[in-house]
Amino acid sequence: MWGRRWVRGFCLIGLMVSLLGGCALLNSTNAVLNVSQTQGTVPLTLSYDASASEGQDGISTYRWSFGDEAEVYGVSGAYTFNHAGQYEIQLTIRAVDGTVDTDSIIIEVEPAFWVADENLDEIYKLDSSGNVILTLDSPEPQPRGLALAESNGDWSLFVVCMGNGFQRLVEIDPESGAVLTEYTAPAQDPGGLTYSPNAPLRLWHVDRLSCMIYEISPQDGRTLNAFGATYFQSSPNLYESTFLQIPGGIAWREGPHAPGSLWVLEAATELLYELEIVVATDIFSRTQLALQPDPISLSPSLFPISGFAWYEGFLWVVERDRHQVTQIDPATGAATGIVLRGFPGAAVSGLAIQK
């Protein structure tokens, strides 16, 4: 009897030791991820920390991935998301005994909306709710168009200004407003500015007085080409139609063709035209713009429009009289009901979306 009791007691003790040892083994390595914020406007910089993590006999490796192909090692640090989107930050730790554990969190990076007011000579950066998160003084009077460009992870903001008759194209730091470069704008009455981020990198500017579209090098401000109404008159998609009579703005959109396409508003007909960018094939040719069929007819209630841009399949327009930025369904040309309003000024002009 004593033998059987001894065996049962030994087995019970062994079972308890096994269970406790198993729990200790399971809980010995634990990744704990902490970040300073989980949501913000592009560019979003956050700090990350894994010092609360635990590892059996200590931790030998901390590996971080940020959902955008970036990977770093270390207990803590800071990271900047330069593009809008949803990202998963993942922490993987390896303990000295070889055990591994992971932790992760989702980060929401929202686009930024940039608008200018040519009456106050101010530039505003708005979040996706229309709140002003940054105000910059315009580098020259009467800002008329905005375009964002990125190079090696750094953003630049290009501003085209009427300048009280001295048209200027200025590149500024979007964080401080400091002037980086300044050129004479190839225009007499600036009507809009946009940037095509696919090679070849270009600024595109439309002028209300000369009724021309200008292709500009962002590196040195040189005008590479100019396209007027007569350039498009031979297009079969323009018979018996008006184009570049009263230019109402210009915007770039990523498309099925590698360089993307330009969209130009003809305010006289309230039609939005698509122009396919056909890049030069050799040093003896030049960029071509091919007018596409089926322009978008915009609701008359939106006019006058003083700027527009594309984001995630929707068109966003600046309604000058209503002093708001309105989301448009391109399939119908009508407002979806989503608007950004409440920012200062009374003569908003130009729109760029940092994405």
Buried (B, 14 or more C-beta within 10 A) or exposed (E): EEEEEEEEEEEEEEEEEEEEEEEEEEEBBBBBBBBEEEEBBBBBEBEBBBEEBBBBEEBEEBBBBBBBEEEEEEEEBEBEBBBBBEBEBBBBBBBEEEBEBEBEBEBBBBBBBBBBBBEBBBBBBBBBEBEBEBEBEBBBBBBBBBBBBBEEEEBBBBBBBBBEEEBBBBBBBBEEBEEEBBBEBBBEBBBBBBBBBBEEBBBBBBBBEBBBBBBBBBEEBEBBBBBEBEBBEEBEBBEEBEBBEEBBBBBBBEBEEEBBBBBBBBBEBBBBBBBBBBBEEEEEEEBBBBBBEEBBEBBEEBBEBBBBBBBEEEBBBBBBEBBBBBBBBBEEBBBEEEBBEEBEBEBBBBBBBBB
